[in-house]
Amino acid sequence: MTQCPRTVLVASLALWAVMTWAPSAGSQTFPCAPVPSPIPDDNAVGVTLSCAVSGLTSAVGALQVTMTLNPAHTFTGDLDAHLAPPGVKPGDVGSFLLFDAFDSPVDNAVMAGPYTFVDTAATNFIAAALAAGPGGIPTGSYRTTTDSSTVNTSLNEALGGIPASLANGVWQLRMRDLAADDVGTIAAASVTIVAPTLAASILPTSRSVTVPGGNASAFATIINLGATTATNCRLSPRTAVGGTFIYQTTDGQNQLVGTPNTPVDIPAGGLQTFFLAFMPSPFQNFGPADVQINFVCDQSAAAIVTGLTTLLLSASTSPVPDIVALAATPNNNGIVDIPGPMGTGAFAVASVNVGAGASITTSADTGSVNLPVHLFVCRTDPATGNCLTPPAATVTTQIDGNATPAFAVFVQGTAGVPFDPANNRVFVRFKDSGGVTRGATSVAVRTQ
């Protein structure tokens, strides 16, 4: 991949981040109820508190969970704790284990608090409980973990990035006492949600590979919009995909630097570019699946946005086309502007088929959001940029391997489109004769 895609990526992302990041959102704390709540002794059901979250207007950047036990529990080794987002039951897939002292070497450490579970803490809770011996675990902030004193987990990686529409609702905090004799009571608990201080993007946003041997690669950028250094910044797939995932930092020329799968720090106001790749399991057909990517640091996660931080991925045991597409808007900012409610905006799409040749139908849509626009596409003359045929809802073209056709997309307004680049977007899709998407790209759209 050349410098050009990276330049467009960074320029588009920088404007999107500055225009959409809302520092005024800050952090909001939501109490959990009812309290006080005794933790039932030797009971696998435990006690579950409800934490009603409302009023969020941005995605979840970071989370903190704070709890106090009074009376204190005198045998922390009996306990575990889960946090579940709206629509998920504690302990089920999608909930998050804060700690599991029951399956750890922890014994009779005393749990009182207050304790705050947060990714920026220096020590995890199990390590602190082991160090306390039969004494009290010191109040303070701790990393989450499973049953390990040396392996940390991440609230931000597990639950950060989800949109406000999914985060507003009732979160559940469950504590269980899984052995007899010692008891305690949750006297206070809360969940704090912090708006994102990171923005991120991927190019290309779609890959379709042949297996075995096909690797789906892309480039990505994280921008740190916070006031302090973002530490331990890394990438990981949130959507389960069979096979191997790797990421590695790159320099300004998209050359690999550093060590694979190694987190980095990003200074305040700075950015870091990455190479990422999925190596799907051999002989596995799947997709296309919109794979969500975690872009996360200790201080925050980036919002998960379809078409910006997701990779539409498919794999086939038969040769398939793989259309790598890149959109370019007139101002090179990732936004197509419609001049007035009834005007027409346009942008260009460059493509290359790095897979097998096939008949490909190109079309445009607005995804899951119904916008007041009409969309038309045409294939263009690479020398002049003019349409080779009149713009239409779709255009079908034979795209051979290594061919580089270009297209124009026209966006005709029928009413005003507000600027909401996370949701109001135009997607360009390249589908084979079976209707399977083999390439895609997108831009934000707004009325000027």
N, C-alpha and C positions, 0 to 999 in steps of 0.2 A: 504494500500500500504506500502511496507517495505522500509527500508533505501536504498536498492540496486537501485531502480529506481531513487531516488533522487540523489544518488552518480553519476550514469551515466549521468543524466540530467545536473548536475552542471559541471562535467568534460567536457562533449560535448559542452555545451554552452560557457564555459569559453574559450576554444580553438577557437570556431567559432567566438566569439566576438573579441578576440585579433587579429585573422587573417583577419577579414573582416572590422573592424572598421577603418575609415580613418580620423584621426584628421586633416590631411592636407586639407581636404575639407572645414573645417571651416564654415564660413557663406558667403553668396553671396546676394547682394542687387540688385534688379531689378526695375528700375524706371517705373512708369505708365504714359501713355500718352493718349490723348493730354493734356497738361497743358499750360496756365491756362484754366480751364473749368468751366464756370458759372453753378451753380446748378439751374435748372429751378424752378421758383416759383410756388407753388401749383400745382405740376405735379407728378402724380403717376409713370411716366416712369423714371424721374430723369436723371442723367448723368452717363455714364459708361465709365470708363477708362480701357485701356488694358495694362497689365503688362506682357511683353514677358519674359518668363523664359527659359533659355537654359543652356546647359553645366553641368547640375547636373549629378553626377555619383553615388551618394548614395541616399538613401531614405530621405524623409523629416523628420527631427527630431523635429525642432521647427520652428514657424513662427512668424514674426513681421510685422505689417502694420503701416506705418507712413504716416501722412497726415498733410498738412498745408492749411488753408483757408485764402486768402488775395485777395479782401477785406473779412473781417471776417463776419460770419453769426451772426446776432444779436438776433436770437431767436432759440436756439438749440432745443427747444421743437418741432420744425417743422420737425426734421431730423431723418432719419435712414440710416444705411450703411450696405452693404453686401460685402463679398468676395467670389468669386466662382472659383474653380479650373478649369483646362482645361476640355472642354466638358460639362460644367454645366453652366446654365444661372443663373445670380444673382436672388435670391428669390425662385428658384426651389429647389427641394429635392437635397441635396448634396452641396448646397451653405451654407455659414456661416454668421449669423447675428452678426456684430460687436457691434452694439447698436441700440436700438429703443427708441429714446427720444420722438417721437410723441405719443406713447402710455404710456408714463411715466408721473410723476408729474412735470417734468422739463418744465420751461417756457422760460424766456428771458435771460438765460445765453448766453454769447457771446463765439462763437467757432472760434478760430483763429489758435492756435498751434504754433509750431509743436506738434503733439501728436503721441505717439507710443503705439499701442495695442499689449500687450505681456502678457503671462501667469505668468511671475515673478513679475508683478507690485503689489503694495500693495492695491490699491483702484480701484474700477471699474469706468467707465466713467460716468455713470448716477449719482453715489454718488458724484463725483467731480462737475458735472453740478448743482446738487441741492445745494451743498455747496457754489457754486459761486454766487447764487442768480441772480441779474441783472448784475453782473460783469463778467469779463472774466474768462473762465475756464483756470487754470494755465497750462502752457506747461509741458510736462512730459510724463511718461509712465502710462498706465491704463489697467486694466483687461477688457475683453469683458463681455457683459451682454446682456440680452434681454431688458426689460423695468424696471428692478429692481435695486435698489441701494444696495441691500444686497445679491443677488444671482449672483455669477460669472459663466460665461461659459468658455470654454477652446478651444483656437485655436489648441493646440497640440492634444487634444483628438479628435477633429472633423476632422482635416486635416493632422495631423502628421502621420508618418508611411508609407504613400503611396510611392511606388517605383519611382525612377527617371524617368522611362519610362512613367509614368502617370503625373508626376509633371512638366516635361519639356513641355512647350506649353504656351498658352496665358491664364493667370489668368485675372479675371475681378473684378474691384472695382467699386461698384455702390453707389452713394449717392442720396437720394431723399429729396425734400422739399414738405411736404404734407399739408401745409396750406399757406394762402395768406399773402402778404405784406413784409416779410423780405427775403433778398436774401444774397448770398455769393458765393464765387468762390474757387474752388480747385486750389491752386497755385502750389502745389507739392504733390506727393504721391509715395510710393514705397512699395514693398514687399521684406522682407528679409527672406531667407530660410537657416536654420542652419542644418548641418549634425547631425545624431543621436549621442547622448552620452550615450544611453542605449542599451543594448542587452537583449533579452528575449527568453524564450522557454517554451513549454508545453509538458508534458508527462502524459498519453498517448495522441496521437493526433487524436484519433477516439473513439467515444462512440455511442452505439446503444441501446436504452433503451425501456422498455415497460411502457406504461402509461395506467391508472393513477398510480402514486406511484414511477415510476422510476426516479432516479436522475443521471444525467451524470456528474461525478466528474473527476477531474484531478489535477495534481500538476504543478506549474509553478515557474519560477525563473526570477527575474530582476537583472541584473548586471549594476551598475553605473560605466561607464568608464570615466566619466567626472572628472574634477579637483576640483569640489566643491560638497557639499552635494546636493543630489537630493531630493527635498521636495515635499510633497503631492503626493507620488507615489501610484498608484491605478490601478485597472483592470476594464474594462467594455467591453461589447460586442458591436462591431461596426455593425455587422450584426444583423438585427432585428430577434428575436426569441420569440415566444409566451411563456409566463410563467415567472419564476423568476430566476434571476442570483444573486449569492452571491460569495464573495471572502473573505478570511481571511488569515492573516499571519500564518506561521508555524515555528517551531524551527528545529534544526538539526536532530531531530528524526521524522520529519513530523508530530509532534503533534501540534494541533491548539493552538495558543496563540493570545493575543490581542482581538479585537472586530470585528465582521463581518462588512464588507463594510466600513472599516475605513482606510483612507490613512496613509502611513508611510513615514518617511524620510530614505534615504539610503546614508551612507557616501561615499565619493569619494573612488573608488576602491572596494567598498563593494558590497554585494549582499543580496537579501531578497527572501525567498521562500514563496510560497502561496499555499493554497488550493482554488480551484474554483469549482463551480457546477452550472449546469443548471437544473431547475426543470420545464420541459415542461408542458404546459397547459394540463389538463386532457382531454382524449378522442380526442387528436389531433394527426393525422398521418402526418409526414412530413419527408423530407430528403431522402437520406443524403444530408446535406448542409454543405459547408465548412465555418464555422462560424469564422469570423475574430475577434480577441481579441485585444483591446487597452491595451497596457502596457505603461503608461504615467505618467510623473512627470511634475512639473512646468517648468523644464528646458528643457525637451525633451520627445519625444515619441520613442519607439523602432520601428524598421522597421517591417512591416507586411510581413511575409514570409510563404507561404503555406508549411505546414509540420513542421514548427517551432513555429509559433505564431497563428496557426489556429487549430480549433477543428472540425473534420468531425463528424457532429451530426445528428442522426436520432431518431425518436420516432414512436412507433407503438402501437396500441391498442390490437394487438395480440402478444403473446410471440415470441420473436425474439432472435437470438444469439447476444452476445455482446463480441466480441473478443478484449481483452486488450493485445496489442502487444508491445514488447520492443526489439529494435535492439541493438546488441552488436558487435562492430567492434574489430578487433584484438588488436588495441592499446587503446581501450576503450575511443575513442575521437570523436565518431560520424562520422568518415570519413573512407570509404573503399578505399584503395589504390590499383591501378592497376599497377603492376610492368612492366613498359614499355608500348608502344602503343598497343602491341598485347598480353599483359599478361592477367592474370586472377586474380582478387581479390575476396574475400569472406567475408561474415559476417553472424552472427547467429541471429535468431529471436526467442525469448521466447514468449509464449502466454498463456492466460488462458481465457476460455469462462465463463464469469460471467452471461450469459443469458441462453436461451433455447438451447438444443442440435439441431444440424442441420448438413447437408452435406455442407462443406465449401471448396471452391476452392481458393487456394493461388496462387498468381502470383506476378510478379514484373514488373515495368515500370519506365520510366523517366519523368512522368508527362507531362506537356505541352512543355517540351524542348526535341528536338530530339538529342540524344547523340549517338556517335559512339560506342555503346556497344551492346552485346548480353547478355540476362539475363536468368538464369535458377534457379529453386528452387527444393528442395527436403525436405521431412520430415526426421528428424534425430532420431537416437537412443539416448534417454536422457542420457544413461550411457556412451556411447562412442563418441557421436557427429557425427557418421558416417551416411551417407545417407542410408535410408532403401530401396530406389529404385533409379535408375539412375536419375540424375537431368534432369528436363524437363521445358518447358515453364510454365506449371501449374501443380499443384498437388491437387487432390480432396480427402478430408478426412472427415469422420464423427467425429465431435467434440462435444461431449456431454457436458452438463452443468458441470462446475468445472474441466473439462479436461484441461491438460496443455501440449499440443503438442509443439515440438520445430522444427525449420526449418533452413535450410542453404540456402543462396542466393549466386549465383556465377555471377560475373560481368566480362565478357570477352571483352577486348578492341579490336576495329578494327582501331583505330586512337587515338591520344592524346586527353585527356579531361582536360581542364584547371581547376584550382581550383577556383570555384565560388559557394560556399556552399549555397548561397541564391537561386540559380537557377539550378545548376547541382547536381541533387539528384536522388537517387533510392528509389522509393516508393514500399512498399510491401503491397498488399491489400488482404483482406479476404472477399470473396463474397459468399452469399448464393445461393441457386439453382435458385432464381429469378434474379440473377445478381446484387443484392443490396449489397453495401459495408457495412460489419458489423464489420470491424476493419482495421486499417492501421498503418503503421509506416514508417519512412524514415531515410536515412543517406545521407551525402554528398559523392560525388565520385570525384576522381581525378587520373590523371596519375602521377606516381612517376618516 
